[in-house]
Amino acid sequence: MNSNPQKNYNGEGLSSVDAELSFSQKDQQPESITIHTMKNDLKNAGNLQYPSISIKNDSSESAKPPLSSIASDAQQRTSPFLSKNIKREEKIAPVAPPDNNTSEKIVASPTPHTPSSWGKLVLITCVIFLLFAAGAGGYYFWMNKKSATKVPENAVVVPPKSTLALDKPNYLNISADVNQKDLTSAVDKYIKEVEDEKPNTPVEFMVVDDQNNPIAFKDFILKYGISLPADIADKLKDSFSLFIYLEENQPHIGLAIDSNDLIGTDLKEALAKNEPDMIKVVEPIYLSNLPIASSADPFNTSYYGGAEIRFKNIESTNGLSLDYTIFRDKLTIGTSKMTLRSVIDYLTSNGKVKGVEDVIENIPEEDL
């Protein structure tokens, strides 16, 4: 081969490769070139075979042939501008189509419970159980309590037996040589009994000694620290009754003393004359721990149950007052408005209150 560069018809220099290609093209005559026409392609169109392409159900991307390769092969088979003698470097193996009767089933694997989630589940279960148990226990307790307190319709409710007589005198025992302090303690003992039973009416007591002998009124007021003016004391008998009355759960004392003045005019005048000092005189029968202050206000008059009542208010907070009247030949005294009125009701409903002489006649001989 000549190493000198060839010149083309324009006189330009050619390289050796270009020169060889030029001579090769000159040697190839047009008669030896096969011309591929569209007529032949259309004639053989019905006989064209396309490669069956199927996609494997495989997660690996390396097993799938690239789409560009498939397209390139198809072009090589049908392109009229390529030679028939070109061989495929790769042959794609036909892949069987997927079975229509089988379908992919994706099963989600259960998420394992962590220890913390198990702990929360156990805690919630325990809380629900405890709430249910508490509700059931409360319902059971409520039903049992309701059934226990339910009184049958035909059942007869028997009130608790009272140890105090409400329609006749009760004994109030004191020692014959008792002093004022011991007498006050003895009265407080019976006041406690009345407070425990809470009767709606005043409870009458007859003051007696250890031998059940009645204590005279003059001796009683002397031991109790009450000093009545002589013009009042001389008009009263020895027989009397002491009353304990609960007014709004507050105990009050009442007295009913038989009178010697059957007409009552002399006793009434003596009481009216001593009214300014009367509250101070009878102060020991007030059960308040506070000192009783007597004001300069005069006594007033009211009427109840056919009795003319003289009264003077002392303390509005506890309802303390001094109320007195002469009712059924008795000087009746109360340390509040309702105390005196309840004693009047008691005397009216129970007839003539038994005096000391009448009570002694009914005392059994073994008690004398």
BALOBA-1460 file (C-alpha; in Angstrom, 3 decimals):
// residues 368
<rec num="1" residu="m" x="0.000" y="0.000" z="0.000"/>
<rec num="2" residu="n" x="1.292" y="3.414" z="-0.926"/>
<rec num="3" residu="s" x="2.113" y="5.431" z="2.123"/>
<rec num="4" residu="n" x="1.723" y="8.702" z="0.383"/>
<rec num="5" residu="p" x="-1.529" y="10.317" z="1.077"/>
<rec num="6" residu="q" x="-4.028" y="10.328" z="-1.758"/>
<rec num="7" residu="k" x="-5.692" y="13.438" z="-3.041"/>
<rec num="8" residu="n" x="-9.340" y="13.702" z="-3.855"/>
<rec num="9" residu="y" x="-10.724" y="15.346" z="-6.904"/>
<rec num="10" residu="n" x="-10.605" y="18.636" z="-5.160"/>
<rec num="11" residu="g" x="-6.927" y="18.126" z="-4.631"/>
<rec num="12" residu="e" x="-7.201" y="17.760" z="-0.862"/>
<rec num="13" residu="g" x="-5.176" y="15.162" z="0.926"/>
<rec num="14" residu="l" x="-6.759" y="11.934" z="2.204"/>
<rec num="15" residu="s" x="-5.654" y="9.692" z="4.989"/>
<rec num="16" residu="s" x="-4.820" y="6.084" z="4.333"/>
<rec num="17" residu="v" x="-8.071" y="4.852" z="5.989"/>
<rec num="18" residu="d" x="-10.158" y="7.203" z="3.931"/>
<rec num="19" residu="a" x="-8.324" y="6.129" z="0.836"/>
<rec num="20" residu="e" x="-8.957" y="2.457" z="1.464"/>
<rec num="21" residu="l" x="-12.660" y="3.119" z="2.137"/>
<rec num="22" residu="s" x="-12.821" y="5.099" z="-1.078"/>
<rec num="23" residu="f" x="-11.324" y="2.284" z="-3.100"/>
<rec num="24" residu="s" x="-13.635" y="-0.241" z="-1.450"/>
<rec num="25" residu="q" x="-16.685" y="1.758" z="-2.334"/>
<rec num="26" residu="k" x="-15.447" y="2.111" z="-5.888"/>
<rec num="27" residu="d" x="-14.946" y="-1.610" z="-6.234"/>
<rec num="28" residu="q" x="-18.521" y="-2.355" z="-5.125"/>
<rec num="29" residu="q" x="-20.799" y="-1.998" z="-8.133"/>
<rec num="30" residu="p" x="-24.465" y="-1.065" z="-7.851"/>
<rec num="31" residu="e" x="-25.460" y="-4.373" z="-9.435"/>
<rec num="32" residu="s" x="-24.146" y="-6.302" z="-6.411"/>
<rec num="33" residu="i" x="-26.161" y="-4.314" z="-3.831"/>
<rec num="34" residu="t" x="-29.445" y="-5.908" z="-2.782"/>
<rec num="35" residu="i" x="-32.263" y="-3.408" z="-2.759"/>
<rec num="36" residu="h" x="-34.912" y="-3.992" z="-0.095"/>
<rec num="37" residu="t" x="-38.264" y="-2.658" z="-1.201"/>
<rec num="38" residu="m" x="-41.454" y="-2.067" z="0.801"/>
<rec num="39" residu="k" x="-43.324" y="-4.400" z="-1.569"/>
<rec num="40" residu="n" x="-41.517" y="-7.395" z="-0.195"/>
<rec num="41" residu="d" x="-42.109" y="-6.247" z="3.371"/>
<rec num="42" residu="l" x="-45.818" y="-5.902" z="2.781"/>
<rec num="43" residu="k" x="-45.886" y="-9.287" z="1.084"/>
<rec num="44" residu="n" x="-44.247" y="-10.951" z="4.056"/>
<rec num="45" residu="a" x="-46.156" y="-8.968" z="6.658"/>
<rec num="46" residu="g" x="-48.435" y="-11.875" z="7.456"/>
<rec num="47" residu="n" x="-45.506" y="-14.152" z="8.100"/>
<rec num="48" residu="l" x="-43.740" y="-11.898" z="10.573"/>
<rec num="49" residu="q" x="-43.127" y="-13.521" z="13.965"/>
<rec num="50" residu="y" x="-42.701" y="-11.426" z="17.001"/>
<rec num="51" residu="p" x="-40.922" y="-12.805" z="20.048"/>
<rec num="52" residu="s" x="-43.223" y="-13.587" z="22.934"/>
<rec num="53" residu="i" x="-42.316" y="-11.399" z="25.841"/>
<rec num="54" residu="s" x="-43.415" y="-12.382" z="29.337"/>
<rec num="55" residu="i" x="-42.513" y="-10.867" z="32.664"/>
<rec num="56" residu="k" x="-41.494" y="-13.240" z="35.388"/>
<rec num="57" residu="n" x="-42.922" y="-12.766" z="38.813"/>
<rec num="58" residu="d" x="-39.486" y="-12.260" z="40.214"/>
<rec num="59" residu="s" x="-38.417" y="-9.517" z="42.548"/>
<rec num="60" residu="s" x="-34.919" y="-9.499" z="41.080"/>
<rec num="61" residu="e" x="-34.452" y="-6.730" z="38.522"/>
<rec num="62" residu="s" x="-31.374" y="-8.437" z="37.049"/>
<rec num="63" residu="a" x="-33.534" y="-11.263" z="35.512"/>
<rec num="64" residu="k" x="-35.586" y="-8.864" z="33.355"/>
<rec num="65" residu="p" x="-34.161" y="-8.038" z="29.906"/>
<rec num="66" residu="p" x="-33.900" y="-4.321" z="29.203"/>
<rec num="67" residu="l" x="-36.701" y="-2.913" z="27.100"/>
<rec num="68" residu="s" x="-34.184" y="-1.190" z="24.823"/>
<rec num="69" residu="s" x="-32.747" y="-4.585" z="23.843"/>
<rec num="70" residu="i" x="-36.177" y="-5.946" z="22.978"/>
<rec num="71" residu="a" x="-36.954" y="-2.927" z="20.858"/>
<rec num="72" residu="s" x="-33.581" y="-3.184" z="19.118"/>
<rec num="73" residu="d" x="-34.218" y="-6.840" z="18.188"/>
<rec num="74" residu="a" x="-37.609" y="-6.042" z="16.786"/>
<rec num="75" residu="q" x="-36.135" y="-3.319" z="14.632"/>
<rec num="76" residu="q" x="-33.419" y="-5.619" z="13.389"/>
<rec num="77" residu="r" x="-36.009" y="-8.193" z="12.307"/>
<rec num="78" residu="t" x="-38.268" y="-5.803" z="10.421"/>
<rec num="79" residu="s" x="-36.061" y="-2.925" z="9.342"/>
<rec num="80" residu="p" x="-35.687" y="-2.793" z="5.515"/>
<rec num="81" residu="f" x="-32.375" y="-0.961" z="5.803"/>
<rec num="82" residu="l" x="-30.442" y="-3.642" z="7.598"/>
<rec num="83" residu="s" x="-28.925" y="-6.770" z="6.098"/>
<rec num="84" residu="k" x="-30.514" y="-10.175" z="6.627"/>
<rec num="85" residu="n" x="-27.126" y="-11.574" z="7.431"/>
<rec num="86" residu="i" x="-26.882" y="-9.683" z="10.730"/>
<rec num="87" residu="k" x="-27.133" y="-12.183" z="13.553"/>
<rec num="88" residu="r" x="-28.605" y="-11.491" z="16.915"/>
<rec num="89" residu="e" x="-26.064" y="-11.518" z="19.612"/>
<rec num="90" residu="e" x="-28.676" y="-12.320" z="22.244"/>
<rec num="91" residu="k" x="-31.661" y="-14.525" z="22.042"/>
<rec num="92" residu="i" x="-34.392" y="-13.999" z="24.550"/>
<rec num="93" residu="a" x="-35.772" y="-17.246" z="25.769"/>
<rec num="94" residu="p" x="-39.573" y="-17.336" z="25.631"/>
<rec num="95" residu="v" x="-41.172" y="-17.109" z="28.994"/>
<rec num="96" residu="a" x="-44.385" y="-18.927" z="29.757"/>
<rec num="97" residu="p" x="-47.309" y="-16.607" z="30.569"/>
<rec num="98" residu="p" x="-48.379" y="-16.509" z="34.166"/>
<rec num="99" residu="d" x="-51.057" y="-18.907" z="35.225"/>
<rec num="100" residu="n" x="-54.382" y="-17.102" z="35.427"/>
<rec num="101" residu="n" x="-55.665" y="-19.591" z="37.999"/>
<rec num="102" residu="t" x="-53.078" y="-18.576" z="40.538"/>
<rec num="103" residu="s" x="-52.819" y="-15.129" z="41.995"/>
<rec num="104" residu="e" x="-50.283" y="-13.527" z="44.169"/>
<rec num="105" residu="k" x="-51.171" y="-13.481" z="47.813"/>
<rec num="106" residu="i" x="-49.445" y="-10.953" z="49.950"/>
<rec num="107" residu="v" x="-49.674" y="-11.954" z="53.587"/>
<rec num="108" residu="a" x="-48.725" y="-9.254" z="56.037"/>
<rec num="109" residu="s" x="-46.626" y="-10.646" z="58.778"/>
<rec num="110" residu="p" x="-48.046" y="-9.764" z="62.221"/>
<rec num="111" residu="t" x="-46.231" y="-7.041" z="64.029"/>
<rec num="112" residu="p" x="-44.671" y="-8.525" z="67.134"/>
<rec num="113" residu="h" x="-45.755" y="-6.966" z="70.404"/>
<rec num="114" residu="t" x="-42.994" y="-5.220" z="72.185"/>
<rec num="115" residu="p" x="-42.730" y="-5.564" z="75.988"/>
<rec num="116" residu="s" x="-43.996" y="-1.997" z="76.464"/>
<rec num="117" residu="s" x="-47.150" y="-2.644" z="74.420"/>
<rec num="118" residu="w" x="-47.842" y="-5.805" z="76.420"/>
<rec num="119" residu="g" x="-47.444" y="-3.846" z="79.647"/>
<rec num="120" residu="k" x="-49.934" y="-1.196" z="78.516"/>
<rec num="121" residu="l" x="-52.422" y="-3.884" z="77.506"/>
<rec num="122" residu="v" x="-52.144" y="-5.602" z="80.904"/>
<rec num="123" residu="l" x="-52.509" y="-2.248" z="82.725"/>
<rec num="124" residu="i" x="-55.638" y="-1.277" z="80.771"/>
<rec num="125" residu="t" x="-57.143" y="-4.717" z="81.422"/>
<rec num="126" residu="c" x="-56.477" y="-4.427" z="85.162"/>
<rec num="127" residu="v" x="-58.009" y="-0.937" z="85.347"/>
<rec num="128" residu="i" x="-61.171" y="-2.081" z="83.537"/>
<rec num="129" residu="f" x="-61.435" y="-5.103" z="85.832"/>
<rec num="130" residu="l" x="-61.031" y="-2.986" z="88.975"/>
<rec num="131" residu="l" x="-63.662" y="-0.487" z="87.800"/>
<rec num="132" residu="f" x="-66.074" y="-3.306" z="87.063"/>
<rec num="133" residu="a" x="-65.415" y="-4.941" z="90.432"/>
<rec num="134" residu="a" x="-65.907" y="-1.634" z="92.290"/>
<rec num="135" residu="g" x="-69.183" y="-0.967" z="90.477"/>
<rec num="136" residu="a" x="-70.469" y="-4.464" z="91.154"/>
<rec num="137" residu="g" x="-69.474" y="-4.252" z="94.823"/>
<rec num="138" residu="g" x="-71.140" y="-0.863" z="95.247"/>
<rec num="139" residu="y" x="-74.336" y="-2.100" z="93.624"/>
<rec num="140" residu="y" x="-74.361" y="-5.211" z="95.821"/>
<rec num="141" residu="f" x="-73.823" y="-3.130" z="98.976"/>
<rec num="142" residu="w" x="-76.538" y="-0.649" z="97.990"/>
<rec num="143" residu="m" x="-79.060" y="-3.425" z="97.260"/>
<rec num="144" residu="n" x="-78.346" y="-5.183" z="100.572"/>
<rec num="145" residu="k" x="-78.633" y="-1.922" z="102.496"/>
<rec num="146" residu="k" x="-81.876" y="-1.063" z="100.750"/>
<rec num="147" residu="s" x="-83.364" y="-4.492" z="101.430"/>
<rec num="148" residu="a" x="-82.214" y="-4.377" z="105.061"/>
<rec num="149" residu="t" x="-83.814" y="-1.001" z="105.746"/>
<rec num="150" residu="k" x="-87.000" y="-1.719" z="103.819"/>
<rec num="151" residu="v" x="-89.927" y="-2.194" z="106.170"/>
<rec num="152" residu="p" x="-92.642" y="-4.601" z="105.030"/>
<rec num="153" residu="e" x="-95.981" y="-2.962" z="104.312"/>
<rec num="154" residu="n" x="-97.858" y="-4.983" z="106.925"/>
<rec num="155" residu="a" x="-95.124" y="-4.807" z="109.548"/>
<rec num="156" residu="v" x="-95.912" y="-3.024" z="112.795"/>
<rec num="157" residu="v" x="-93.185" y="-0.576" z="113.762"/>
<rec num="158" residu="v" x="-92.675" y="-0.789" z="117.500"/>
<rec num="159" residu="p" x="-91.121" y="2.351" z="118.969"/>
<rec num="160" residu="p" x="-88.267" y="1.833" z="121.413"/>
<rec num="161" residu="k" x="-89.443" y="1.372" z="124.969"/>
<rec num="162" residu="s" x="-89.077" y="4.515" z="127.017"/>
<rec num="163" residu="t" x="-87.712" y="4.375" z="130.538"/>
<rec num="164" residu="l" x="-89.463" y="7.648" z="131.353"/>
<rec num="165" residu="a" x="-93.163" y="7.995" z="132.106"/>
<rec num="166" residu="l" x="-94.771" y="10.738" z="130.043"/>
<rec num="167" residu="d" x="-98.206" y="10.797" z="131.708"/>
<rec num="168" residu="k" x="-97.262" y="10.626" z="135.382"/>
<rec num="169" residu="p" x="-94.427" y="11.756" z="137.695"/>
<rec num="170" residu="n" x="-91.009" y="10.109" z="137.571"/>
<rec num="171" residu="y" x="-88.785" y="9.872" z="140.646"/>
<rec num="172" residu="l" x="-85.779" y="12.156" z="140.901"/>
<rec num="173" residu="n" x="-83.681" y="10.752" z="143.738"/>
<rec num="174" residu="i" x="-81.325" y="12.906" z="145.776"/>
<rec num="175" residu="s" x="-79.668" y="12.518" z="149.127"/>
<rec num="176" residu="a" x="-81.285" y="14.179" z="152.145"/>
<rec num="177" residu="d" x="-78.058" y="16.023" z="153.029"/>
<rec num="178" residu="v" x="-77.219" y="16.945" z="149.427"/>
<rec num="179" residu="n" x="-75.579" y="20.300" z="148.729"/>
<rec num="180" residu="q" x="-76.184" y="22.616" z="145.795"/>
<rec num="181" residu="k" x="-73.394" y="21.122" z="143.663"/>
<rec num="182" residu="d" x="-74.561" y="17.530" z="144.136"/>
<rec num="183" residu="l" x="-78.177" y="18.521" z="143.556"/>
<rec num="184" residu="t" x="-77.206" y="20.218" z="140.270"/>
<rec num="185" residu="s" x="-75.324" y="17.062" z="139.213"/>
<rec num="186" residu="a" x="-78.353" y="14.901" z="140.050"/>
<rec num="187" residu="v" x="-80.641" y="17.128" z="137.962"/>
<rec num="188" residu="d" x="-78.143" y="17.040" z="135.088"/>
<rec num="189" residu="k" x="-78.253" y="13.216" z="135.157"/>
<rec num="190" residu="y" x="-82.001" y="13.177" z="134.525"/>
<rec num="191" residu="i" x="-81.683" y="15.923" z="131.922"/>
<rec num="192" residu="k" x="-79.340" y="13.597" z="130.037"/>
<rec num="193" residu="e" x="-81.976" y="10.834" z="130.093"/>
<rec num="194" residu="v" x="-84.553" y="13.195" z="128.627"/>
<rec num="195" residu="e" x="-82.105" y="14.312" z="125.938"/>
<rec num="196" residu="d" x="-81.464" y="10.672" z="124.969"/>
<rec num="197" residu="e" x="-85.156" y="9.825" z="124.568"/>
<rec num="198" residu="k" x="-86.209" y="13.199" z="123.064"/>
<rec num="199" residu="p" x="-89.884" y="13.234" z="124.099"/>
<rec num="200" residu="n" x="-92.273" y="15.775" z="122.586"/>
<rec num="201" residu="t" x="-93.841" y="16.687" z="125.910"/>
<rec num="202" residu="p" x="-92.389" y="17.899" z="129.209"/>
<rec num="203" residu="v" x="-91.363" y="15.113" z="131.575"/>
<rec num="204" residu="e" x="-92.620" y="15.460" z="135.140"/>
<rec num="205" residu="f" x="-90.376" y="14.544" z="138.118"/>
<rec num="206" residu="m" x="-91.099" y="14.271" z="141.824"/>
<rec num="207" residu="v" x="-87.992" y="14.968" z="143.919"/>
<rec num="208" residu="v" x="-87.478" y="12.303" z="146.627"/>
<rec num="209" residu="d" x="-84.672" y="11.233" z="148.932"/>
<rec num="210" residu="d" x="-82.886" y="7.876" z="149.133"/>
<rec num="211" residu="q" x="-85.902" y="6.386" z="150.917"/>
<rec num="212" residu="n" x="-88.314" y="7.733" z="148.295"/>
<rec num="213" residu="n" x="-89.619" y="10.307" z="150.734"/>
<rec num="214" residu="p" x="-90.718" y="13.496" z="148.968"/>
<rec num="215" residu="i" x="-88.508" y="16.543" z="149.399"/>
<rec num="216" residu="a" x="-90.465" y="19.633" z="150.421"/>
<rec num="217" residu="f" x="-90.332" y="22.619" z="148.113"/>
<rec num="218" residu="k" x="-88.780" y="24.906" z="150.744"/>
<rec num="219" residu="d" x="-85.980" y="22.383" z="151.312"/>
<rec num="220" residu="f" x="-85.463" y="21.887" z="147.619"/>
<rec num="221" residu="i" x="-85.066" y="25.605" z="146.790"/>
<rec num="222" residu="l" x="-82.783" y="26.019" z="149.766"/>
<rec num="223" residu="k" x="-80.489" y="23.215" z="148.575"/>
<rec num="224" residu="y" x="-80.733" y="24.479" z="144.976"/>
<rec num="225" residu="g" x="-79.711" y="28.020" z="145.897"/>
<rec num="226" residu="i" x="-83.067" y="29.728" z="145.291"/>
<rec num="227" residu="s" x="-84.120" y="32.324" z="147.898"/>
<rec num="228" residu="l" x="-87.764" y="33.297" z="147.458"/>
<rec num="229" residu="p" x="-89.114" y="36.396" z="149.226"/>
<rec num="230" residu="a" x="-91.038" y="35.489" z="152.343"/>
<rec num="231" residu="d" x="-94.340" y="37.004" z="151.102"/>
<rec num="232" residu="i" x="-94.197" y="34.553" z="148.164"/>
<rec num="233" residu="a" x="-92.825" y="31.465" z="149.983"/>
<rec num="234" residu="d" x="-95.471" y="31.714" z="152.727"/>
<rec num="235" residu="k" x="-98.248" y="31.320" z="150.170"/>
<rec num="236" residu="l" x="-96.865" y="28.059" z="148.688"/>
<rec num="237" residu="k" x="-97.223" y="24.442" z="149.826"/>
<rec num="238" residu="d" x="-94.467" y="21.798" z="150.118"/>
<rec num="239" residu="s" x="-95.795" y="19.747" z="147.198"/>
<rec num="240" residu="f" x="-94.367" y="20.573" z="143.762"/>
<rec num="241" residu="s" x="-93.282" y="19.017" z="140.473"/>
<rec num="242" residu="l" x="-90.167" y="19.669" z="138.443"/>
<rec num="243" residu="f" x="-90.427" y="19.494" z="134.624"/>
<rec num="244" residu="i" x="-87.687" y="18.964" z="132.035"/>
<rec num="245" residu="y" x="-88.595" y="20.061" z="128.515"/>
<rec num="246" residu="l" x="-86.596" y="19.944" z="125.270"/>
<rec num="247" residu="e" x="-87.101" y="22.952" z="123.042"/>
<rec num="248" residu="e" x="-85.187" y="22.560" z="119.778"/>
<rec num="249" residu="n" x="-82.914" y="20.062" z="121.575"/>
<rec num="250" residu="q" x="-82.186" y="22.600" z="124.310"/>
<rec num="251" residu="p" x="-83.255" y="21.503" z="127.823"/>
<rec num="252" residu="h" x="-85.309" y="23.867" z="129.973"/>
<rec num="253" residu="i" x="-86.646" y="23.653" z="133.532"/>
<rec num="254" residu="g" x="-90.240" y="24.205" z="134.622"/>
<rec num="255" residu="l" x="-91.845" y="24.236" z="138.087"/>
<rec num="256" residu="a" x="-95.411" y="23.746" z="139.294"/>
<rec num="257" residu="i" x="-95.919" y="24.494" z="143.056"/>
<rec num="258" residu="d" x="-99.199" y="24.050" z="144.856"/>
<rec num="259" residu="s" x="-100.586" y="27.321" z="146.313"/>
<rec num="260" residu="n" x="-102.197" y="28.016" z="149.701"/>
<rec num="261" residu="d" x="-104.034" y="30.996" z="148.257"/>
<rec num="262" residu="l" x="-107.028" y="29.389" z="146.655"/>
<rec num="263" residu="i" x="-108.271" y="32.731" z="145.364"/>
<rec num="264" residu="g" x="-104.760" y="33.659" z="144.192"/>
<rec num="265" residu="t" x="-105.059" y="37.397" z="144.598"/>
<rec num="266" residu="d" x="-102.545" y="37.684" z="147.441"/>
<rec num="267" residu="l" x="-99.987" y="35.495" z="145.638"/>
<rec num="268" residu="k" x="-100.504" y="37.446" z="142.432"/>
<rec num="269" residu="e" x="-99.878" y="40.760" z="144.225"/>
<rec num="270" residu="a" x="-96.728" y="39.392" z="145.953"/>
<rec num="271" residu="l" x="-95.342" y="38.191" z="142.617"/>
<rec num="272" residu="a" x="-96.027" y="41.511" z="140.896"/>
<rec num="273" residu="k" x="-94.280" y="43.381" z="143.707"/>
<rec num="274" residu="n" x="-91.118" y="41.216" z="143.402"/>
<rec num="275" residu="e" x="-90.944" y="41.113" z="139.590"/>
<rec num="276" residu="p" x="-87.876" y="43.433" z="139.322"/>
<rec num="277" residu="d" x="-85.765" y="40.900" z="141.295"/>
<rec num="278" residu="m" x="-87.528" y="37.723" z="140.200"/>
<rec num="279" residu="i" x="-85.027" y="36.705" z="137.487"/>
<rec num="280" residu="k" x="-82.098" y="37.000" z="139.900"/>
<rec num="281" residu="v" x="-83.998" y="34.984" z="142.528"/>
<rec num="282" residu="v" x="-84.680" y="31.975" z="140.280"/>
<rec num="283" residu="e" x="-81.380" y="32.122" z="138.339"/>
<rec num="284" residu="p" x="-80.167" y="28.603" z="139.465"/>
<rec num="285" residu="i" x="-82.918" y="26.890" z="137.473"/>
<rec num="286" residu="y" x="-81.500" y="28.264" z="134.212"/>
<rec num="287" residu="l" x="-79.262" y="25.659" z="132.590"/>
<rec num="288" residu="s" x="-77.217" y="28.125" z="130.554"/>
<rec num="289" residu="n" x="-73.555" y="28.403" z="131.430"/>
<rec num="290" residu="l" x="-73.729" y="32.126" z="130.773"/>
<rec num="291" residu="p" x="-74.687" y="34.537" z="133.525"/>
<rec num="292" residu="i" x="-78.303" y="35.636" z="133.416"/>
<rec num="293" residu="a" x="-78.529" y="39.414" z="133.112"/>
<rec num="294" residu="s" x="-81.695" y="41.131" z="134.231"/>
<rec num="295" residu="s" x="-82.658" y="44.262" z="132.362"/>
<rec num="296" residu="a" x="-84.761" y="47.153" z="133.592"/>
<rec num="297" residu="d" x="-87.502" y="46.307" z="131.096"/>
<rec num="298" residu="p" x="-90.823" y="45.566" z="132.765"/>
<rec num="299" residu="f" x="-92.732" y="42.297" z="132.523"/>
<rec num="300" residu="n" x="-95.359" y="41.951" z="129.817"/>
<rec num="301" residu="t" x="-98.647" y="40.067" z="129.723"/>
<rec num="302" residu="s" x="-99.816" y="37.357" z="127.330"/>
<rec num="303" residu="y" x="-102.545" y="34.714" z="127.385"/>
<rec num="304" residu="y" x="-102.459" y="31.029" z="126.610"/>
<rec num="305" residu="g" x="-104.803" y="28.122" z="127.415"/>
<rec num="306" residu="g" x="-106.985" y="30.292" z="129.664"/>
<rec num="307" residu="a" x="-104.000" y="31.451" z="131.726"/>
<rec num="308" residu="e" x="-102.750" y="34.994" z="132.151"/>
<rec num="309" residu="i" x="-98.970" y="34.867" z="131.675"/>
<rec num="310" residu="r" x="-96.438" y="37.414" z="132.876"/>
<rec num="311" residu="f" x="-93.128" y="37.205" z="131.005"/>
<rec num="312" residu="k" x="-89.814" y="38.947" z="130.444"/>
<rec num="313" residu="n" x="-87.334" y="38.047" z="127.720"/>
<rec num="314" residu="i" x="-83.737" y="37.451" z="128.757"/>
<rec num="315" residu="e" x="-81.812" y="36.151" z="125.745"/>
<rec num="316" residu="s" x="-83.174" y="35.798" z="122.242"/>
<rec num="317" residu="t" x="-80.409" y="33.471" z="121.005"/>
<rec num="318" residu="n" x="-81.388" y="30.547" z="123.246"/>
<rec num="319" residu="g" x="-84.956" y="31.734" z="123.731"/>
<rec num="320" residu="l" x="-84.461" y="32.306" z="127.456"/>
<rec num="321" residu="s" x="-87.111" y="34.182" z="129.348"/>
<rec num="322" residu="l" x="-88.964" y="34.125" z="132.653"/>
<rec num="323" residu="d" x="-92.620" y="33.221" z="132.241"/>
<rec num="324" residu="y" x="-94.969" y="32.592" z="135.176"/>
<rec num="325" residu="t" x="-98.661" y="32.253" z="135.827"/>
<rec num="326" residu="i" x="-101.102" y="30.966" z="138.430"/>
<rec num="327" residu="f" x="-102.872" y="28.064" z="136.740"/>
<rec num="328" residu="r" x="-105.167" y="25.601" z="138.501"/>
<rec num="329" residu="d" x="-104.074" y="26.727" z="141.958"/>
<rec num="330" residu="k" x="-100.416" y="26.270" z="141.079"/>
<rec num="331" residu="l" x="-97.629" y="28.764" z="140.637"/>
<rec num="332" residu="t" x="-96.231" y="27.615" z="137.309"/>
<rec num="333" residu="i" x="-92.812" y="28.873" z="136.148"/>
<rec num="334" residu="g" x="-90.938" y="28.298" z="132.894"/>
<rec num="335" residu="t" x="-87.494" y="29.379" z="131.718"/>
<rec num="336" residu="s" x="-88.772" y="29.936" z="128.159"/>
<rec num="337" residu="k" x="-92.029" y="30.786" z="126.459"/>
<rec num="338" residu="m" x="-92.642" y="27.265" z="125.125"/>
<rec num="339" residu="t" x="-91.613" y="25.617" z="128.400"/>
<rec num="340" residu="l" x="-94.412" y="27.306" z="130.322"/>
<rec num="341" residu="r" x="-96.956" y="26.707" z="127.550"/>
<rec num="342" residu="s" x="-96.041" y="23.012" z="127.279"/>
<rec num="343" residu="v" x="-96.456" y="22.635" z="131.048"/>
<rec num="344" residu="i" x="-99.889" y="24.253" z="130.788"/>
<rec num="345" residu="d" x="-100.796" y="21.739" z="128.060"/>
<rec num="346" residu="y" x="-99.517" y="18.893" z="130.203"/>
<rec num="347" residu="l" x="-101.545" y="19.999" z="133.221"/>
<rec num="348" residu="t" x="-104.631" y="20.363" z="131.039"/>
<rec num="349" residu="s" x="-104.362" y="16.943" z="129.382"/>
<rec num="350" residu="n" x="-103.387" y="15.032" z="132.545"/>
<rec num="351" residu="g" x="-105.906" y="16.617" z="134.880"/>
<rec num="352" residu="k" x="-104.883" y="17.686" z="138.324"/>
<rec num="353" residu="v" x="-101.199" y="17.006" z="138.895"/>
<rec num="354" residu="k" x="-100.741" y="14.745" z="141.869"/>
<rec num="355" residu="g" x="-99.263" y="16.441" z="144.881"/>
<rec num="356" residu="v" x="-96.865" y="14.939" z="147.360"/>
<rec num="357" residu="e" x="-99.661" y="13.589" z="149.560"/>
<rec num="358" residu="d" x="-101.362" y="11.832" z="146.664"/>
<rec num="359" residu="v" x="-98.126" y="10.297" z="145.405"/>
<rec num="360" residu="i" x="-97.184" y="8.961" z="148.831"/>
<rec num="361" residu="e" x="-100.487" y="7.109" z="149.031"/>
<rec num="362" residu="n" x="-99.637" y="5.196" z="145.826"/>
<rec num="363" residu="i" x="-96.079" y="4.256" z="146.799"/>
<rec num="364" residu="p" x="-95.804" y="0.498" z="147.559"/>
<rec num="365" residu="e" x="-95.092" y="-0.310" z="151.216"/>
<rec num="366" residu="e" x="-91.861" y="-2.119" z="150.386"/>
<rec num="367" residu="d" x="-90.517" y="1.135" z="148.870"/>
<rec num="368" residu="l" x="-91.278" y="3.172" z="152.016"/>
